[in-house]
Amino acid sequence: MIRESVYYYVRHIPCDSASIYSVTRLCFSLKTKSLKAAIRTSKSATQHLEDYWLGLRLQNMDIPAIQVVRDSDEANDATLRLSEACELYLG
């Protein structure tokens, strides 16, 4: 979109990310009158938004078999020391 010869970025927010926004679309100035610079900046903005929205989707995703994953404290407690492993092996 162009307003007073300045390019603007306009993007509708995906339905699955709409709950975190107070608007239905994003619109902000690309602060340039150059088409080439506007294209470059808009591609960068699009990539950042896509990455951000993907991160949100992954956070909200159900992880199959999550109940069998140990938390980091349990994993550290379950680690055998070399002396304990030798004792089990030789014992």
N, C-alpha and C positions, 0 to 999 in steps of 0.2 A: 504494500500500500504506500502511496506517496501523498504527503501532506506538505504543502508549501515547499516543494522541491526536495524534501527530506524523506528518505525511505524509512518505513516502519515494518516491524516484524509482527505478524498476526498469526495466531495459532489457536485452534480450538483445543480444549483440554479433553483428553480421553475420558470416557465414562468411568472407567475403573480407578481413575486418579482424581475425579471431580470432588470427592468429599474433603480433600485437603485444601481446596481453593475456595475463595469467596466470589469468584467470577467464573464464567463459562468459557472465556477465551482470554488469551494473553495478547497484549498489544503494547509494544514499546518501541521507542525510536532507535534506529540503528546509527543515528548521528552521522549520516553521510548523505551527500547528494550524488555520489558516484554509484552507478549501477554495479560496476565490478566489485567495489568494496561492500556494497549491500549484499550481493550474492554470497561473497565469502563469509561475511559476518552472520548472515542468516543460516548458512550451512553449519557454522560452528554452534550457533544457538540451538538449532534443531538437534544436533548430535548431543549436546549437553542435556537438553530436555529428555531425549529418548533414553539416555543413560540413567538419568534420575528416575524416570518413570519405570524403567526396567528394574532398578533397585527396589522401588516400592512394591512392584509386583512380586519380586522374589522374596521380600520380607513377609508378605502376606500369603505366600504359597505353603500349602501343607507339604511336609516332608515325609515321604513314605518310610515307615519303620523307625520313626524318630524315637520311639520308646526303647530301642535297643542301643542307642548312642549314649556313651558315657560322657558325663561332664568332665572337665579337665581335672578337677580334684580327685574324682574317682579313678581316672586313668593313671594319675601319678601314684595313688595309693596302691594300685594293682600291679605296679611294676616290680618285678623281682630284682633283687640285688644278685650280683654274680655269685656270691657265696651261698645264697639261698638256692639258686639254680643248680649249683654243683652238688649241694646237699641233697636236693630232690633227685638229681640224676644218679648220683652215686649211692644214695641212701637206701 
